[in-house]
């Protein structure tokens, strides 16, 4: 099932991303020529990964009757700019589990976290194509 996300140029280095009925501004810091009105693209990737892991864990906890209050996910990453283009490296995800999660559930929660769509895509299934299209003449 194809999902459609549209990104539109707003000026400077700012873009608006629209997914279904939701909008998000993507921008660069002022020091890089942007207006700092939104996260930079790599932060969006790290945020999508963290949110995906969190959603999968929350769904599992809800399904088996475990608490979800206090669940938190933090991500961090580094850049490797030794070769161009620069890439994100060493993406780390830290999940703070809710209080009261039994020890015997930790392996299952780890497996659930590892099956998050963004995590699996970044590790295994990424196929990408960038097509350039000229605007139609009026």
Secondary structure, DSSP 8 states (H G I E B T S, - for coil): ----EEEEEEETTEEEEEETTEEEEE---GGGTS--SSB-HHHHHHHHHHHHHHHHHHHHHHHHT---TT-EEEEEEEEE-SSSS-EEEEEEEEEE--TT--GGGHHHHHHHHHT-HHHHIIIII-------------
